[in-house]
Amino acid sequence: MDNPDIQSWKEQIEKDISENLVFVYAKGEKNMPMCGFSHQVMEILNRLGVDYQVRNVLTDPVIRQAVSAHTDWPTIPQIFIGGKFVGGCDILTEMHQSGDLAKQIEEARASRV
């Protein structure tokens, strides 16, 4: 049986990613990342001028477990665009360098109108 804390976090995750164009589960806060990978993701999004929200997985150990179960992805940060899981820091960095990240964000923005 599911841990009730994990179940309630799964519901919160669904809400987070459905209500925000870009959502990041990170170590630390938007204005104070607590690891290099989270910092790099936020730097990329800031450079693009993207409006995004962050949830700090360090505030409750169950958050990290729940988000990893949701995506079947073991590492943090985890980035969602348009309600879909994109990946972690390496994938976001590659997408940014190729120009695909800006395109995907624009496509997600257009589909929400």
N, C-alpha and C positions, 0 to 999 in steps of 0.2 A: 504494500500500500504506500502511496505517496506520502511523504512528509508534508504536513499541512502548511509549514512555512514555505516549502518549495512550491506548493500549489498556489499559494497566495502571491508569491513572487512571479510565477508563470503568468498569472493574470495581470500583474503590474507590467511585466515585460511586454505583453500584447498591447496594453494601453500605451506604454511609452513609444513603441515603434509605430503604432497606428496614428497617434496624435502628432507626431513630429516628422517633418520631411527627412531630417538627418538626426540620428540618435546614436550616441556612443556610450558603451559601457566601458569605463576606464578605471584605472587606479588613480584616484585623486579627483579634484574638481576642475571645472572648466578654466578657472583662473589660477589653479595650482595643481598641475599634474604631478603625480607621485612616482612616475617611472618614465624612462626615456621613450619607450614605445608610445605610451599615452600622450606624452608631450609632442612627439613627432606628428601623430594623427591630428592633434588640435592645432598645431602650427600649419599644417597643410590646409585644414578647413578654414582657419583664420585668414591665410593668404588668399584663398578663393573668395573670401567675404561671405561664407555660407552661414546661415542661421542654423545652429544646431544646439542640441541639449545633451547633457552628460549626466550619467548616474555613476556615482563612486561605488565600485564593488567592494571597497575596503570598509565600508560602514557596517556591513553585515555579511558574515561568511556564506550565508545561504544564497545571497544574490549571485555570487560568482558561480556557485554550483547550479543554480536554476538557469542562468543565461547560457552556460556551457551545455546543459542538457537540452535547452531549447534549440541551439544551433548545431550541436554535436561538434563543437569547435573548442579545443581545450585552453586556448590562450586569451589573454586580455591585453589590449582593448579589442572590442568587437564593434563593428560599424554596421548600421542599418541605414539604407537609403530608400525612401519611398515604401517603407514597410518590409523591405527585403534585406536579408543578411548579405553583406558584401564580403566580409572577411576581416582580417586583422591589419596590423600596421604594414606588413610587407606588401600585401595586396593593394591596400589603399595608396601606398607610395608608388607602386608600379602604375596604378591607374592614373595617378596624378601626373607622373612623368610622361605618360603616353597621351594625355589629354582626355582619356576616357572618363575620368572622374567628373570633370566639369560637365561633360555630355550627359552622363548618367544622372547627375543632379538636376540638370535642366529638363531631361525627359521625365523624371519623377515629379518635378514641379508642374510641368505641363499636364501630366495625367491627373493631378489633384484638382485642377481648375474645374 
